[in-house]
Amino acid sequence: MPILSVFFGIIGRMWHDDHPPPHIHVEYQGFEALVDLQTGQVSKGKLPRKVAAIVQE
């Protein structure tokens, strides 16, 4: 899966033809989550609270 961004140890990945709704796959120190691009909210999985806030920004 192509890497879109790496910052503060947070890895963001995305497939161009993945299932709806539009989202990114986020990994951080063993945590994995899907983050909705429209809302910035974690839709599946878990991230530490501070990491989720950084991704949402």
N, C-alpha and C positions, 0 to 999 in steps of 0.2 A: 504494500500500500504506500503510495507516495507521501513523503513528509512535506507538510506545508510550512511548519514552523517548529523551532526548538528555542525555548526561552525559559530561564530559571529551572532547567531540568524537565520542563513540561514539553511533551512531544504531541503535536497535532497532526493528524493524518486524515486524508479524505479520498474516496473513490469518486470519479466523475459520474458513474452510473449506478451508485448504491441505492438502496431502497429509500422511499420517502418516510418521513419528512426530511428535508435537507439537514444534515448534521455532520459533525466532525468526530473522529475517534481521538480521545485524549488519553495519554498514558503519563503516569508520574509515580516513580518509585514503587512499582507493583500494583498501583491502582489503575483501573481502566474504566472509562465511561464514554457514553455517547452524549454529545452536547448539541442541542437544537440550535441551529444557526439563527432562527428568527427571534427566539426568546433568550438564548444564552443559558438556559437551564439544563441541568443534567437530566436526561430522559431515561437513561439506563446505566447501571453501574454506580460506582462511588468515587468521589474525589475528596481529599481533605478540604475543609471549609475555605481556607485561605487560597488554595489552588483553584477551587471552583470560582472564587471571586475574581482572581486574576484572569482566568479564561473568559469569564462573563464580560469583563471590561473590553 
